[in-house]
Amino acid sequence: MLALFQLTLHEGNRAWNGFDFDVMDRLYERGYILVPKNKSRSVVLTPKGLARSKELCEKLYGPGGRNQR
């Protein structure tokens, strides 16, 4: 999920919020995202979440993976 956030990242630290609520709750509990349940269609990643998201995206898709859409 965190790697997918990297692929939908916009405005620096926001990502699409259309994923399973249980998963979103776990990411929130671990400090990767801010409050997941809101009316916005995006979720705000914490600095910890942004770093982990980038790390996982590069691991799965290679360096610059976000730019290879």
C-alpha positions, -999 to +999 in steps of 0.1 A: +000+000+000+028+025+009+045+019-025+012+026-042+009+059-023+042+069-039+026+064-074-004+086-065+015+112-046+005+149-052+010+182-034+041+168-018+026+146+009-009+136-003-020+104-019-052+089-032-075+076-003-095+049-021-080+019-003-094-006+022-103+011+055-088-016+077-054-012+059-057+026+062-064+022+100-033+001+104-011+026+085-025+053+108-018+033+139+018+028+128+023+065+121+026+065+083-005+086+076-026+112+093-063+106+101-075+083+073-112+088+077-122+121+063-142+135+034-111+142+013-103+118-015-066+119-004-047+111+027-018+129+042+014+110+046+036+117+076+074+123+071+078+087+083+052+075+058+067+095+029+102+080+036+089+044+038+067+049+008+097+060-013+118+032+000+093+006-009+085+021-043+122+020-052+126-015-039+096-028-060+100-006-091+136+005-091+152+039-086+129+066-101+100+041-100+075+069-094+085+085-127+081+053-147+043+053-146 
